[in-house]
Amino acid sequence: MSTSVPGTATPSEAQSSSPSLTKARNSILFAAAASLLVSVALWFSGHREEGLFVGLWVPSILGVGNLFLLTRGSTR
């Protein structure tokens, strides 16, 4: 017996995502990784408060990106 949660993708559906969603996902991950690297660089260069500020962007970028991907994927 297989139960699925509405709004979730099966593995086969996840692999067949459109190229625009893949590009969006990669852009979001790149922005979050870049923010993390800038944050670490600022922290270790002595700008601790600025590093903390930029570091707080990472979960925000991922959260907004996730919201974007969820709403964009549900309109198909």
C-alpha positions as a printed Julia matrix, in Angstrom:
76×3 Matrix{Float64}:
  0.0    0.0     0.0
  1.51   3.27   -1.11
  0.43   6.57    0.34
  1.6    9.89   -0.96
  1.31  13.33    0.51
 -0.43  15.83   -1.76
  1.98  18.38   -3.17
  5.07  16.18   -2.86
  6.96  14.79   -5.8
  7.78  11.14   -6.29
 11.41  10.31   -7.15
 10.52   9.92  -10.84
  8.77  13.3   -10.86
 11.7   14.95   -9.08
 14.14  13.69  -11.71
 11.99  15.04  -14.54
 11.92  18.62  -13.27
 11.95  21.31  -15.88
 15.23  22.99  -16.84
 13.98  26.34  -15.52
 13.36  24.83  -12.07
 16.79  23.22  -12.12
 18.37  26.56  -13.02
 16.39  28.3   -10.27
 17.4   25.65   -7.72
 21.07  25.97   -8.68
 20.9   29.78   -8.49
 19.37  29.64   -5.01
 22.0   27.2    -3.77
 24.78  29.31   -5.33
 23.48  32.46   -3.61
 23.29  30.7    -0.24
 26.79  29.22   -0.62
 28.22  32.58   -1.7
 26.61  34.24    1.32
 28.1   31.61    3.62
 31.58  32.05    2.15
 31.41  35.85    2.4
 30.21  35.51    5.98
 33.1   33.24    6.94
 35.6   35.52    5.2
 34.25  38.56    7.05
 34.26  36.72   10.38
 37.89  35.61   10.1
 39.08  38.96    8.77
 37.98  40.6    12.0
 34.64  42.02   10.86
 32.6   39.81   13.15
 29.38  41.82   13.22
 29.29  42.1     9.44
 30.01  38.38    9.19
 27.08  37.59   11.45
 24.83  39.9     9.45
 25.73  38.28    6.13
 25.52  34.82    7.72
 21.89  35.47    8.59
 21.15  35.75    4.88
 21.77  32.03    4.3
 18.58  30.65    5.91
 16.6   33.57    4.49
 17.8   32.86    0.95
 17.05  29.16    1.35
 13.62  29.82    2.85
 12.52  32.29    0.18
 14.01  30.04   -2.5
 12.11  27.06   -1.16
  8.89  29.07   -1.15
  9.56  30.15   -4.73
 10.22  26.59   -5.88
  7.13  25.24   -4.11
  4.8   27.86   -5.56
  6.4   27.65   -8.99
  6.15  23.85   -9.04
  2.48  23.83   -8.01
  1.38  25.95  -10.98
  2.3   23.27  -13.53
